[in-house]
């Protein structure tokens, strides 16, 4: 993921699909994308994974930014994976300190 002058650039198909599901949930909050017309085109399809992560991110966007433009939302959500990764390291440090320290 890159954040440049032209906006956010995501790598891989999954990242773009998560952005699509998050944006749908931001605009239609609290709904989630249950049937996607872009999957299994032209019939459409149902996503096979749960929308929990995307819905929680959309809820955070709505609480923090209201109903932003899509570019503003992308600039905000691009920070979520590195922040979650850093918080995971901190949590694992304290768990290891508690259970494996002498």
Phi, psi and omega in degrees: 000135178229145175239108182239191180297332182269008179107195184275140174239124181253151180249134178090156182290324183299319181298316180294324179289323175298318178299318179298314180292321178295315181298319177301315181291327177295314183289321184252028186306133011262018180289157173238160181285102182270326179226121185253118180292343180275345176273140179053045182303140006266357183284331187089168182203171180253127178301143185269354180247159183287151182268016188301308182300311182296321180292319179296320176295317179298321177297319177296321177296315180295321179290319185275324187242354185076231176245086185278173168291158183297323180295321178294321178296316180297321179294332179278314186285346179295339181273349185295311179300315178294325179293316177297322177297316179295319178295327177295318178298316180297316180297318178294325177299311181291326175296315179295321179297320182288316188264341185238003179278160183263000000 
